[in-house]
Amino acid sequence: MLKRLSGVAGLFPTSILVGISNESIAIFRAQRFFRKFAEPIFVGDYSLDITETHDSEQFFSKLRNVLLASGCAGKPIQIVLGNEQVRLFFVTPPDRPASLKDCRAAAAMRFQALYGEPVDNWRLDADWDACAPFLACAIPEMQLARFNDVISKLDSNLISIQPYFISAWNRWRKNVSNNDWFGVSQNNHFALATLNHRRLMSIRTIHIENLSSDQYWLDVFVRREALRLNVSQPTKLLICGSPIDSEFTYTQEGTVHVNHVRLPRESKQRLSDARQFIINTSGRK
């Protein structure tokens, strides 16, 4: 879930990119030829009503119909999910781990401590590291099985499934400098990642009714995270996702410049979250 399957995408001249939020399903067609990336072609954006969002049977029925109607049968499929559909958290590795098994055990313990339930019914993956805190991601096993079931019945293959934050980070991490932090905005949610020498160190998400209403919430959020972690505030904050109407945010330590990372052809009109999931994380690198 944290990284694309290396070497797989290049084997397929055409693959399908699917963005899934609580409001819609967006379909794009990607052309890839052995590490050469072209801009994804927009196919359609299909809204979800409240019943389809909260009823898994109706949602997966809608997903199957959307994929069929979009000509996705028989093609490899990559999915980007909204961050609220998974669980993202950081794990501190145990002292002197003997194997990956020890890191997995530490991640399972951290999951239970955070969410009050065992990880048994969740698929857990991570950017495993025996020497430093690492980012972990969990998705319900049942949900993952349903995705695989729907896609296999279309004679397709699910070659990757990622939350929006991780897909955005993989896409834009090369643009990050040593003193930067990274943020992902999605509808009314904002995920802020603190970095240390371009390495992810923590992630924290807040709910904001209107991300573009004013910049005061961003000032407070950045300042609180620096204080909570006892680290210096960043000199620049790179943001991927829904636009935030500010070019900088003031803090007690000075000015933090806010840069929106976007693809050159991205439309400035208000797009659905699902559509932004693909636009903001695909294309030429």
N, C-alpha and C positions, 0 to 999 in steps of 0.2 A: 504493500500500500504506500510505502514511503518513497519508493523509487520505481521508475518505469522498468519493465523487464528489459534488460540490456540486450540489444541485438535483435529483438523480436520485431519491432516496428519496421525496420528496414526490409524485412522479408516480404512485406505486403505493399503493393503499389498504392492501394486505396484502403483506408481504414475509416471507421465511424467514430466521431467524438460526441459524447453525450454528456450534457450538463444537467444535473438534477437538483432542483431546489424544492422548497415546500410549496412554491407557487406554480412551477412549470417544468417542462422537459424541453431542452433545446438540442437540436440535432445539427451537426456539421459533418461535412465530408473532408477528410484530409488526404492530400496527395504526398506520399513520401517515397523517395527512391534512394535507399542506402545513404542515410544521414543528410540528404538534401531535403529541406523542409520548404513547403509552399504554404501560402496563406490558406487557412481552412475555408471551405465553401459553405455558407449558411444554407441549411435545408428547410428548417422550420422551428417554430417555438409554440409549444402546445401547453395551454394553461391547465392547471389542476384545480378542481373545486375542493371544498373542505372535506368532503367524504373521501375523495381519492387520496387526499393527503394523509388522512388519519386511518384509513382502512387499507391494510396491506393487500388484501385480495383485489380490491378495486384498483389500487395503485399499480400492481404488477400486471393486471389485465390491460390497463391504460398504456403502460410501458410497452407491452407486447404489440398492441395495436398501432402505437406510434412508430415503433421500429419497422413494422411491416409496411405501413403506409409511406414511410420515408425511404423504402428500398434498401433497408439495412441487412436483409436476410443474406446469409452466406459470407458476410464481410466481418473482419475482426473489429472488435468494439472496445473503446476506452471510455471509462466513466469518471467524471468529476462530480463529487457529492458536495452539498453544502456542509460547512463545518459543524452545524448543529446536528447533523445526522451521524456523527462519529464522536469518539472521545479522544482528545489530544491531551497528552500530559508528559511531563519530564520525569525521568528516573535517574537516581544516583546509583551508579554501579556499586556492587559490594567490594570490600577491600580484597585485593588479590584474588579475583575470580579465577577459578581453574578452567572454566570453559564457558561457552555461550549459554549453557544450561543455567549457570549461576546468574547471569544477567537476565535471563527469562524469569527466573524465580523472583528476582528483585522487582521486575516490572509487574509481575502478578501481585506481589505484596503491595506495591504502590497503588495499583488499580483498586484493590480491595479497600485500602486505607482512604482513598479519595471518594469512592462511589458506594462503599458499604455493601458490596456484593463480590463474590468470586468471579474470576475471569473465565470460568469454565465454558460459558455459553457465548463467549466473544472470540473473534479472531484477532489476535494480537500480533502486531508487527512493529518494528522499530529500526532506527538507525543505530544499531547496536555498537556500543563502545565500552571497553573494559576500563578505560582510564578517565573518562569525563562524563558528566550528565548527558543523557541522550533523549531525543524525542521519541515517544511511543504513540501508537495509534491503535484504537480498537473499534471494531464494527461487529454487530451481532452476527453470530454464525448463521442463524436462520435467515437473516436478510441477505447475507452473501450467497447462501445456497439458492435463494429465490432468484437473485440476479443471474446466477449461473444457469439455473433451470430455464428461465425465460430465453436467455441468449442461445443456449444449446438447442432448444427447440426451433430456433431459426437457422440451424446449421451454421451458427457463428461461434466465435471464440471470444471470451472476455480476457483481453490481454493485459488490462490494468484497471484498477479502481483506486482512486485517491480522493481525499478531502481537498477542498479548494485551497486551504492554506498551504498544504504540502506541494500541490501542483504549482501554485504561484511561486513558492520558494524555489522549487527546482528550476522554474523558468527564469527567475530574475536574480538568483543569488550572485551571478557574476557581476551584476551592477552594484553590488554592495561594497562599500569601503570600510576601513578598519573602525571608524568611529560612528558608523551608522546603526540605526535600528530599522526593523522591517515591520510593516503593518499590512493587514488585509481587511478591507472594508466590504461588508456584504449586507445589503439592505439595512437593518437596524443593529447589526452586530459588527464589532470591530475587534480584531485579534492583533495584539501587539507582541512582537517578539523582540526580546533583548538579545544583543549579540556581543561577543567578545572576540575581537580580531576576526570578524566575519563568520564566527561560529555561533549557531543557535545555543542560547543558554537558558531561556525560559519563554513561556508563552502564556498570555493572559487575555481573556475575552470579556468584553462588557457589552451591555445592551444599551443602545442610545436611540431614542425615538426618532430623531432627525439628525443624521450624521453631518449634514451641511448647514444646520441652523446657526451655529456659531462655533468658534474654535476654543471656547473656554473649557469644555469637557476634555479636549485633547491636551491642553496645558496641564490640567490636573492629573490626567491619566499618566502622562509621561513622567511628571514630577513624582507621583506616588510610586510608580514602578522603580524609579531610581532609588528612592528612599527605602522601599521595601527590600530591595536586593543589595542595598549599600554599594551602589556603583555610580559612576559618573553618568550624567545625562548625555545623550547623543548630540552630535553636531548636525546630523541630518536624519530625517525619517523618510524612508521610501515607502510609499503606499501603493498597493495594487488593489483595484476594485472600484466600487462606487465612489464618485468624486467627492472630495471634502473641500469646501470653499475656503481654503487658506493656503498661503504660500510659506508661512512660517508660524511657529508657536513660541510664545515667550515663556521662559522659565527663570528661576532664581539664578541659574548659572549662566544665563545668556539666551541667545536665540537659537532655536532648533529649526532648521530649514526643512520644509515639507516638499518632497518631490513625488509626483505621481508617475509611476512607470506604466507606460502604455505602448501598445503597438502603433505604428504610424497610421494605419488605416482604421483605427477604432473610431466608431461613431461617437459624437458628443451627445447624441440624444439619449434619453433615459431608456436603458435596456433592462430586460428582466435579469435577475440574478443568474439564472441558469445559462443564459446567453453570454453573460459576462464571464462566467466560469471558463468558457472555452476561448473567447476572444482574448482574455487577459493572460492566458497561460499557453497559447499555441502559436504557431507561425515560425518565422525565421528566427534562428538563434545566432 
